[in-house]
Amino acid sequence: MFQRGHLETSLLGSKKCNLNCPVCDVEIEDELHIFFGCVVARDSWCVAGLSSVLHNAAYQQSNAMDRIFAMCSNESSDKVGRVAMLLWSIWHNRNDKLWNDNVQTPRQIGRYAFDAWND
């Protein structure tokens, strides 16, 4: 299982573990991809009215945690709340696809986040 202090991952391919994003199945999944890079996520940001935040040059850090922290440090509390709701919606959609093979459109994800924050 462990080899020289590292978790052995060479068997994942033989066990048919797909490392691609479960939503788009195009790129290897990581936090940056699922929340910001996946085409479904990017389109969801636009539908939620947050494309200016997504594309802001100040928020292009190389990892998701730093990117989200920068957003939280610089945006209004209202916008940060909308971003948090959208991130939750994107994550929920990812899990729903992974575990139930159910996926929503970017329009549904973005609209849900927008409506949930405004309720």
N, C-alpha and C positions, 0 to 999 in steps of 0.2 A: 504494500500500500504506500509506504513512504520510502523514497529512495534518496539518500544523501540530503535529508531534511526537506525534500519537496514532495508534494502529493503527486503520485504517479497518475498521469492522465493519458498515457499511450494506449490504454485499452478502450477509451471512450469510443473511438471510431469502430472498433470491432463489436462493441455493444450497441451500435446504431444510435448513439447519443448525438442528436443534432445540436450543433452550437449556434446555428443561425437564429436570427430574430424570429420568434414564432408568429409575429404579425405580418412582416413583409417577406420573410424567408430569403432575403437577398444578402444581407451582411451578417457577420458574426455579432451576436448580441453582447452588448455591454451597457452600462448605465447611460453613457453619453449617447449611444445610438438609440436606445429605446425611448428616451425622453426628448431628444433634440435632433437626431439624424434620420430616424426612420421616416419614410415618406408619409406614413399615416400620422405620426406625431407632428411633423412639420405642418401638414395640412390642418391638423386639429388646432394648432397654435393660431393659424390664420382665422379659422372659423370662430374661435373664442375671442377674436379681436386683440390678440397678443403678438401679432407678427412683428411689431416694432421692438418688442422685448427680445424675441427669438433672434432677430437679425442685428441687434445692437452690438456694435464693435466692442463695447466694454464688457460684453458677456460671452466671450469666445474662449474661455479657459479650456484647458485640455482635459479636465475631468468634471463630471456632473456635480460633485459636491462643491467645488470652488465656483462653478458657474451659478449654481443656485444661491450660494452665499453672497456672491456679488450682486445678484438680482435683489435679494432681500435687504442688502445694505444700501442700495441706491434708489429703489423704487418706492412709491407711496405704499402705505399699508393696504389700501384698497387693491392696488395692482398686485402686490405680493399675495394677497388672499386669492385673487383670481388665478395667479400662477400656481399656487398650491393646489387649488381645486382642479386645475387642468392636469397637473402632474399626477394627482390621485386618479383622475379619470383615465389617463394614458396607462398607468400601472394596472388599474382594474381591467381595462380592455386587454392588456397583455396576458394577465392571468386567466381571464375568461376564455381567451383563444387557446392558451396552453392546456387548461384543465377541462374545458367543456367544448372545445372546437367552435366557439361562438365568437364572432368578431363584429365590431361595430364600424361604421364608416367614420371617416374624420369629421364629417358634418354632425353625426350623432354625438361623438365624443366632445367636440368643441362646444356644441350647443348645450349639452348636459352641463358641462363645466360652467358655461356662461350663465345658464338659468339657475343652477344650484347656488352660485355665488350671489345672484341677485334676489333670491327668495328670502 
